[in-house]
């Protein structure tokens, strides 16, 4: 219902027009991604402390959800940036660190096959 309301009921601004609607996805996706990664960090710390497989599974699940939302952030951000900044990407530290975070957690999800 909220997504429907963004396109039907929310008025457009004079500038940046329709592009501002992306922020209804972008900001919430960023918060959700970072929340997922914080849950993964907490679960990973618990796994190292208690050595329980449930904590490791929770961390992996949180990273999977965080990756989904972080990918949405990295897609919607440049869509918004192009008409506003005139470029798809700037090497702002916040943007660059988000890409680095995405890369680290993508590597985390690569299956290793175990140490046996």
C-alpha positions in Angstrom: 0.0 0.0 0.0 2.8 2.4 0.8 4.5 1.7 -2.5 1.2 2.3 -4.3 0.8 5.6 -2.4 4.3 6.8 -3.5 3.2 6.8 -7.1 -0.4 7.8 -6.8 -0.8 10.2 -3.8 2.6 11.8 -3.2 2.8 15.1 -5.1 5.8 15.8 -7.3 8.1 18.6 -6.4 9.1 21.4 -8.9 12.7 20.2 -8.8 13.8 17.3 -9.1 10.4 16.2 -10.3 9.7 12.5 -10.4 13.3 11.5 -9.5 12.7 12.4 -5.9 10.3 9.4 -5.6 13.4 7.1 -5.7 14.3 8.2 -2.2 11.2 6.4 -0.9 13.0 3.2 -1.9 16.6 4.3 -1.6 16.8 5.5 2.0 14.7 2.7 3.4 16.8 0.2 1.5 20.0 1.7 2.9 18.7 1.5 6.5 17.5 -2.1 5.9 20.9 -3.1 4.4 22.9 -1.6 7.3 20.5 -3.2 9.8 21.0 -6.6 8.1 24.8 -6.1 8.3 24.6 -5.1 12.0 22.6 -8.2 12.7 25.2 -10.3 10.9 28.0 -8.7 12.9 26.2 -9.4 16.1 25.5 -13.0 15.2 29.0 -13.5 14.0 30.3 -12.2 17.3 28.0 -14.6 19.1 29.2 -17.5 16.9 32.8 -16.7 17.9 31.9 -16.5 21.5 29.4 -19.5 21.9 30.4 -21.6 18.8 26.8 -22.4 18.0 25.7 -23.2 14.4 22.5 -21.3 14.8 24.4 -18.0 15.2 26.4 -18.7 12.0 23.2 -19.4 10.1 21.6 -16.2 11.4 24.7 -14.3 10.3 24.5 -15.8 6.8 20.8 -15.1 6.5 21.2 -11.5 7.7 24.0 -11.0 5.1 21.8 -12.4 2.3 19.0 -9.9 3.2 21.5 -7.1 3.6 22.9 -7.8 0.2 19.5 -7.6 -1.4 18.9 -4.2 0.1 22.4 -3.0 -0.5 22.1 -4.0 -4.2 18.9 -1.9 -4.3 20.7 1.0 -2.8 23.5 0.7 -5.4 21.0 0.6 -8.2 18.6 3.4 -7.1 21.4 5.8 -6.1 22.9 6.3 -9.5 19.4 6.5 -11.1 18.8 9.5 -8.7 22.3 10.9 -9.1 22.3 11.2 -12.9 19.6 13.9 -13.3 20.6 15.7 -10.0 24.4 15.6 -10.1 24.8 15.1 -13.9 26.8 11.9 -13.4 26.0 8.4 -12.5 28.7 8.1 -9.8 31.0 10.2 -7.7 33.8 8.8 -5.7 32.4 10.2 -2.5 33.8 8.2 0.5 30.2 7.2 1.6 29.4 5.8 -1.8 32.8 4.1 -2.2 32.5 2.5 1.3 29.0 1.1 0.4 30.5 -0.6 -2.7 33.4 -1.9 -0.6 30.9 -3.2 2.0 28.8 -4.9 -0.8 32.0 -6.5 -2.2 33.1 -7.8 1.2 29.7 -9.3 2.0 29.4 -10.8 -1.6 32.7 -12.5 -0.9 31.3 -13.7 2.5 28.5 -15.5 0.6 30.8 -17.4 -1.7 30.8 -21.0 -0.7 34.1 -22.3 0.4 33.5 -26.0 0.7 34.8 -26.1 4.2 38.2 -26.8 5.7 37.7 -30.5 6.4 
